[in-house]
Amino acid sequence: MQRAAITQSALAKERRELRAAQREADMDNVPRDIGKTWIDPVPGGSGTGERYLANDFKQLAAPPEMPEWKRVSFGGVRAAYGKKTNLSILEQRQCLPIYKLHENLVQAVKDNQILIVIGETGSGKTTQITQYLAEEGLCVRGMLGCTQPRRVAAMSVAKRVSEEFGCRLGQEVGYTIRFEDVTSQETVIKYMTDGMLLRECLIDPDLKQYAVIMLDEAHERTIHTDVLFGLMKNAVKKRPDLKLIVTSATLDAVKFSSYFFEAPIFTIPGRTHPVDVLYTKESESDYLDAALIAVMQIHLTEPPGDILVFLTGQEEIDTACEILYERMKSLGPEVPQLIILPVYSALPSEMQTRIFDPAPPGTRKVVVATNIAETSLTIDGIYYVVDPGFVKQKVYNSKSGLDALVVTPISQAQAKQRAGRAGRTGPGKCYRLYTERAYRDEMLPTAVPEIQRTNLAFVVLSLKAMGINDLLSFDFMDPPPMETLIMAMEQLHSLSALDDEGLLTRLGRRMAEFPLEPQLSKMLIQSVHLGCSEEILTIVSVLSVQNIFYRPKDKQAVADQRKAKFHQPEGDHLTLLAVYNAWKNNKFSNPWCYENFVQARSLKRCVP
C-alpha cells in the first residue's frame, strides 16, 4: 500500500506538471495591452466580444468562477435535491437510537463520575446527551461543556442543538471556537473545539464553571484531546462533583476505560445493516482512477442507492469530480443522472450542507469526501462505499523541524468505520480497493495518535504554563516520542520561551496566552518593541486562515498574473501584507477580491 501511495503522489505530480505546461501555453495567449491588463470573465452583452471590467460591478459581490462540474453540482439555491423530512424536531429526536436508552444513560452519568460512551456515527450521542443532562438538572452547578475536534462540527452541532432546545443560538446553547465566542450568561450547554477547552485549562485547571465535560469523538485522538485526557484525570481527582463523559465511535472502549480508572462503558446500539465487503485481487497502483471506475460501475449496474467515496484531499477530490462529470457527460442523457458532491474542509459550509439533501427519484448522488465523512458527518441514503484505503496525515519530521502532509494507509479501525457508512440506511456494499492481505498485514489496528507524529512545541508550552514541568511524568495515554519532545524543548529554548534549565520564562508565559504556534506568538510580542504591531498582527492573521488565493482551472494563467502584482522580494509574509493592505485600500471590496482572484471569505476572517 505504501507503493500505491508513492505512485499516486507521482501521478498527482504529473497531473500538476501537465496543468503547468498548459498554463504556460495559455500565458502566451494572454493580451498584454497596457490599457487592458486583465481579461474580465464577465462577457459583454453586445455580442461584439467586448468584456466589462469588474470595476463596473462595484455593487455586486460576484462569486469566484467555478468549473463546470461545480456549477452543475451546486447550481445556486435551486440545487436542493429531493424532499426533506416532514418529521418534527421532537419526532426526529425520538427516531435516534439513543432515545430508547436516554433514561438509562442519565442514570449511568448520575451514578458514575466518569463514563465511557460508545456509539456509532448518527446514534445521536453528540446532540442528545447534553440535552438529556440539562433536562435532568445536571447544569444547576455549572455548564455542560462538549468538545469537538473540528470548528465546523462545533458550530453546526451547536446550531442544531439550539433549534432542538428551543432557544436562539448563543442563549442557553452556544459555541466557542478560536476568535469566535457565541455564548452568554444564559449559556448552559457549550460546544467548543478541544483547543478552546485546553485554553480554558490554562486559566482554570479545575474548570470550576463546568458541572459536566464531554470529550466527544475521542477516537480521533487529536493532539489537544490527548492532552485533555491527562488534564481531565487530574481535574476529576480534585473535583469529585465534576462529571466526565468520553464518547467514541469505535470499539476502543477498553483502552479508554482502563486509562480513566476502569470507568464503566455504556454502549449505544447502532442501526446498521449487513455490509458486503469486497476486496481487489491485486493492489491498485492508481487508486484514484480505480475509485472512479468503481463509481461508474456502481452507477451503471447496481440498484438505486447513493455512493460515498473516500479520497485524501481537495486536489484529489476536485480532480475526481471533474473526471466523473466529464465521463457522465460523454455518456449522454440516456444514462440516469449522477449528482456529484465534494466535501472537504475548505469548501464553504453552504456547499457542504448539500450532501445531506436526498437525491431526486431516478437519480443517484455520489459524495466524494475526505476522512471527515468517517465519523464527523452522518449522510443518510448511502448504500455503496468506495474505499481506496488512504488518508492524508500531518507528520512531523524532527530532523527538518517541519510538519508535512503525507498520504498514508488507513488503519483497520478506520476501514471498519468507512464500511459502516454503507449500512446505515439498508444492506450495503463496501468496495475496498486493496487486497484482504493488505488489510490484514499492512494496516495498523488503530491510527497513530496525532501526539506521536506532530510538532509538540505548543503542547509543551501550554503544559509548562500550567505548572507541569516534568513532562516525562505527565499521564499521556500514548506517550510521544522522546526525540520529538526534546526537539520541542530546543525550539522553545531558541525562542527564549524556556531558560537553560527548561523552565518557563516571563516571555514564554506571555507566549502561552496566545492560541497560536510559538513562533507567531513571539512575533506578535516582539512587534510591540519594534514598532510594527499593526503589520505583524495582519501577517499573523492572514497566516492563520485558509489560503487567500484561488486559481480557477480555466483561468490559472490570469490568476498567476494577478498574484504576481503583489509579490514582494522580501518574502511571502510581506506579500500577504501587500494583499491585505490593497484590499483595505479598496474599502474591503468583494469585487476587488473577485478581480484579483483573492478569497474574500478568508480575508474577512482576518478583520477584527
N, C-alpha and C positions, 0 to 999 in steps of 0.2 A: 504493500500500500504506500510505503514511503516513495517507491519508484514512481507510482502513479501521481503522487503529489508533485514530485520533481518534474515529471513530464508535463503535467498541467500548467505548472509555472512557466515552463519553456514555451508551451503553446500560447499562453497568455501574453508572454513577451513578444512572440512572433506576431500575434494579432495587433499589439500596440505598435510594433515596427511598421506593419503594413499601413496602419492608420496614419502613422507619422509620415510615411512616404507619400500617402495620398494628400496629407496636409501641405507638404512641400510643393506638390504639384498644384494644389489649389492656390498657394501663395503667389505663384507666378501669374495667376489669373485675376488676382485682386487689384482693382484700379488704384493707382497711386496719384490721382489728380489732386492738386493742392487744395482745391475748393471743395472736394468731396472725399475726405479721408476714410469714410466708413460707409458701407452699404447698409442702409436701414432694412431690416427684414420685413417691414410693413409695406406692401406694394401700393402704388398709386391706383386710383380708381379710373383713370382716364383711358387705360388700355394702351398708353404710349410707352409703357415700360419704365416710366419715371417712378422714383420712390421718395417718400417723405422721410425727413429726419425725425428722430424720436423727440426732438425739441418741440415739434408741432403737437405733441400729445402730452403736454405737461400736466394736464388734469387727469390723465389716465394712469393707473397703476398696472401697466402691461405685464403679464406673466412671462417668465422665461420661455423661449422657444422649446417645444418638446419634439422628440422624434415621433414619427407617425404612429408607431405602436402604442406609445404612451397616450397620445391624443385620443386614439380609439378606445384604449382601456379605461381611461379616466373620464374623458369626454364631458367635463364640467358637471354641473349639478344634475343633469338629466341622466347620468350614468348610474342610477340606482338599480341594482339588479334584483328582480323578483319582488315578492311580497314579504314585508317584515311581520314579526309576530303580532297576533291580536291579543296575546295574554297580557293581563295587568301586571304591574310590578310585583304585587303580592303573589300572584299565580306563578310568575317566573321564579320567585324565590322558593316557592313550595315545590317546584319541579327539580330543584337541585338535589343531588344525592345526600348532601349534608343535612338537609331539612329533617329527615326522619330521625336523625341522631342528635338533634340540637340539644335536647334536654340532658341526654347522657353526657354530651360534650361539656356543657356548662357545669354539670356536677363534677366531672373529672377535673376541670380547672379549679373549682372551689376546693376540692379535696387534696390537690397537689400543688406545690409551689412551682414545679417545673413539669411541663407536659410536652411530649413529642407527638406531633400530629402528622400522619402520613395520609395523603390523599392525592389522587391524580388531578392533572390539569382539568379544570372545568367542574370539579366537585363542589366548588363554592367556598372553599376554606378562606380565600383571601378577602372576599367581600362579606361573608356571613359571620365569621367567628367574632369579629369586633362588634358587630351589631347585636349578636346574641348576648355578649358580655355586658354591653351598655344597657340593653333592655333588662338585664338581671341586676343592675345597680352596681356593677363592679367598677364603675367610673366615679363613684362618690368620693373616694380618697385621692383620685388623680386621673390623669388622662390614660387612654388606651393608645399606645404607640405601635405602629406596624411598619416595618422596614421593607423596602423593595430594592432589588439590585439595579433597577433602571429608572431613569427620570420619567420616561413615558408611562411606565406602569404605575408609578406613584400618583401621577396626575390623573390618568384615566380611571384608575380604581377609586380614587377619592371622589371624582365626579359621579361615578356610578353609585357609590355608597351614599352620597349626599341625596341623590334622587330617591333611593330606596328608603332612606331615613326620614325623608320629607322635610329637608331643610335646604337653604341656599349654601352653595359651596363656600367654605370659609367661616360658616357659623359653627354648628355642632360638629360638622365634619369638614376637615381641611387637609392641606398637604404642605410640606416644606421640601424644597429642593434647593440646590445651590443658586443663590441670588434671587430666590423667589419664595416668599412666605405667605401662604394663603390660609392663615389661621386667625383666631381672635380669642378674646377672653372666654367666649362661649364654647370653644372647641373642646370636645371630649374624645373624639376619635381623630387621630392624626396619622396620616400616611406620610412617609418620608423615605428618601434614599438612605441606604445603610451608611453612606458617608456623612449624612447630616446627623444621624444619631451618634456617630463617632465624634463629631464636632461637639455635640452636647455633653458627651462624656468628659471632654477636656475641661469644661466649666464645672460640671457636677457629676463626678464619677458614680455617685449613688443614685442618680436620676430620680430625685425626690419628687418631681412633679408628675411622675408616672405611677399608676397602680398596676398596669399590665404592659409588658413589652412582648411583641410578637415578631420574631425574626422569620420572615416569610421567604420562600424559595431558597431555603438554606442549602439545598443540594447544589446550587450553583457555585458555592464556595468562593465568592468574590473575596478579594483581599480585605475589604472593610468588614465583611461578615465574619471572616475568620478571626480578626482582631476583636470584634464584638463578642464572639464566643467567650474568649478569655476574660474580657471586662465584665460580661454579664455573670459569669461564675462568681467573680468577686462581689458583684453588687448583690446577688441573692443571698450570699453569706452574711453580708452586713445588714440586709433589709429582709427580714422574714415575711413582711407584708407584701413584698414585690412578687408578682406572678410573671413567669416567663414561659412563653409558648414558642416552640421551634417547629416550623412546618416544612415539609419536604414532599416533592412529587415522586421521589424514587424510593426504592426499598433499602435505603441505607440507615434504617431506623436504629438498628442495634448499635451502630457506631456512635450515633448521636446520643443514644440513651446511656451508654457506658461512659461517655465523656461528661455528661451532665448528671453525675451522681446516681446512675442507674434509674433515671426518670422513667415513669410509665409511658407506654406507647398507645396512642389512640388512632385506630385505623378507620378511614372513611372508605367504604367500598366504592369502586368506580362503576360506571355504567358502560363498560367496554364489551364489545362483541368479539367473536373469533377473528383473528387476522392471519391470513396465509402469508408466510414469509418466503419469498423466492430469492435464491442466490444465483449469481452468474457461475458458469462452469469455469471461466478463467477471469483473472483480474482485468479490468478495463484500463487501458493506458490513457485514453482521453475520456475522463468521466463526464465532462460537460456535454460532449457530443452523445455519449451513451445515454445520459439523462434525457436529452431532447428526443432521441429515438424512442425511448421508453414512453415518454409523454404522448408522442404521436401514435404509437401502437395502442396505448390505452384508449386514447380518444377515438380511434377508428374501429377498434374491435371489442372493447369492453362495454358492459351495461352502464347506464347512467350513474353518475357519481363524480364528485369533484376530486381534483388531484392536488397534492401538496408535494413540491419539490424542494429539497434542501440543497443550497449552494453556499459558498463560503463568504461572499461579499458583494458589494454594489457592482463592481465591474463585471463579475461573472453573471450576476442576476440580470443586469441591463443587456449584456450580450445575449444571454439565453432568451430573454423576452423578445428581443429584436429578431433573432433567428426563428423562433416559434411563429412570430407574426408573419414573417415572410413566407414560411413554409405553408401556413394556413392560407395565406393569400394566393399562393400558387395553385392550391387545390381547387379553388373556385367556390362558388356559392352552394354547390350540391352537398358539400360536407357540412355537418352541423357546426354551429359557431363555437369557438373556443375563446372564452374571455380570459385574457392574460393579465394577472395582477402581481406586481412585485411587492416585496416587503423587506425593508432594511431601515436601520435607524435614521439615516439621513433623509429619508422620504418624509415629506410633510404629513402631519398627523391626519389631515382631512383625506389624503390619498390612502394612508394605511387603513383607515376605517372601512374602505370599500370592500376589503376582503371578507367582511362579516355579512355582506348582503348576499342572499341566496341567488343563484343563477336562475334566469327565466326558464320556463319549460322548453325543452328541445335544445337547450344549450348546456355547456359544461364550462366551469371555470377552473383554471389552474393557478394556484398560488405558488409563486417562486420566492422562497424566503431564506433568510439566514437562520441560525440556531435560535433566534428569538421565538420561532414558532414551535420549538420543542416543548417548552413548559409555560412561557410567559403569556402566550396567546391561545385562546380556545376558539377554533374555527369549526363551526358545525357544517355538516354536509360532505366532509372529506371521506372518501371511500378508498382512495389509492394514494400511497406514499411512494415517492421515488427517492431513495437514499444512496447517494454516491459514497457516503462514509467519511466525509472530511469536514473540518471546521477550521476557521481562521482564529488563531490564538495569539495573544500578546506574550512574547517570550523575551526575557531579559538576558542579554549577553554580558556577563560580568567582566569579561576581558575588555570589551569596547566601551562598556558603560552605557549601552543604548538598548532601548526596547525595540523589538521588531515584530511585525505581524507575520506569522508563519502558518502555512497551511499544513495541518497535521491530521492523522486519523482520529476519528472519534473513539470514545470508549464503548464498551459493551452496554453500560447503563444508558448512554445517550442513544445507542442504536435501538434499545428497547423502547425508550421514550418516543423516538421517531415512529417506530412501527405502531405504537399505541395510538397515534393520531388517526390511523385509518379505521380504528374500531369504535369510535365514539357514537356514530350515527347508526351503524349496522355492520354486518360482516364485511371485512375489507381485505385489501391486499397490500403488502409492502414489498417493493422491488428493490432489493439490496444489490447495488452494482459492485459487489465484491464477493469473493468466494466464502463458503462456510468455514473453510480452513482459516482464511484471513480473520474472520470474526472470532474464531476460537483461539488462534495462536498469536495474532498480531495486535489485537486490540486489548488495551488495559481494562480491567474490570470496571474501574471508575476513572473519571478525568483527573488529571493532575491539578490540585488546587492552585488558584492564582498566586497564592502567597509563596509557592515553591518555584515560581517561574517568572516573577516580575521584580522590578526595582523596588526596594524596601525603604528608600530614603524618607519618604513621607510617613510611613508607618513608624520607623524608628524615632523620628522627630516627635510624632504625636505621643508615643509611649513615654518618651523622656519627659515631655511636658506634663504628663500625668504623674510623674514621680517614679515611673518604673525604669530604674537604671540598669537592673540586672536582666537583660533581655534573654539570657540563656535559661533563666528560671521562669520566664513568662509561660503560662499554660496554653501554648498553641495546640490545637487539635492535631495538626501535622506541622512539626517544626520546619521552618525554612532552612535552606542550605546555609551552612556556616560561611561559605565563601561570599554569598550574597549579602549576609548581614555585615560582614567585615567591609565589603565594598560600600555599603550604605553608610557605615560609620565614617569611613575615609572621605566619602563625598561630603558629608555634613561637616567634617572637620575642615575640609578645604574651603567650605563656605563660612567658616568661623561660627557655625551653629553649635559645635561641640568644642570643648577645650582639650588639652593634651591628655587628660585623664578620662575623656569620654563623657564628661558631664555637660549639661545644657548651659550655654552661655546666655547672657542677657539678650543678645541678638537672636539666638536660637529660640528663646521663649517668645519673642515678638514674631518670629517667622512662623511659629506653630499656630499663631492666631489666625493665619490666612488659610482658606480652603484651597490652597494652591501647591504645586510642586515647589520644593525648597528653593530652587534656582529663581523661580518667578517671585516668590515671597521676598527674597533678598533684593532682587531688582527693585521692587516697589519701595522697600525701606531705604535703600541707598539713594534712590532718586530724590528723596527729600533733601539730603545733604548736597546733592549735585545740582539742585535747582531744575530738575526736568521731570517732576512728578506727573504733570499732565500728559506728556508724551509717553512715558513709561506705562502709565495707567492704561492709555489707549492701546499700546502694543500688547500688554498682558491680557487685556480684554479680548482683543482680536485673536490672540493665540488660544484663548480658552473656548472658542466657539468652533463650529464646523468650518471647513474650508470656504472662504468667502468668494472664490472664483468658480465659475462654471463654464464648461466648454461643450456646447451642443455639438453632436457628432457631425451635423451638416454645416456647421459654421466654426469649426475649430481654428481654421487659419485666421479668420477675422477676430475671433476671441483672443488668440495669441497676440495679434497686433494691438488690440486694445489694452491687454495686460502689460505689454512692453512699455506703454506710456508711463506707467507708474514705477518702472524699475529704478532702483537706487543702487549705485555702485557699492555703497557701504554694506549692503546685505538685505536679506529677506525682511528683517524686523522693520527697517526703515521703509521698505516697500509697502508693507502693511499699513504703516503710519501714513504714508502718502495717499493710499486709497481712502482711508478713513477721513483724512482732512479734506480730500477732494469732495467726498460725499457730504461732509459737513458744510463746506463752502457752497455746495449746491442745495442747501437747505434740506438735507436728508431726503432728497427726491427719489421716488421709486422709478420714474422714467430714466433718471440718470443711471441708476443701477442696471436697468434693462439695456440701456445703450452701451454700457461698458462691461457687460457680462459679469456683473457682480451680484452675489446673493444678498438681496435686501433683507431677507429673513435672518440671515446670520449677523449682518451688521446691526440690525435693530436690537439684537440681544446684547450688543456691546454698549448700548446707550443706557445710562442710569435712569 
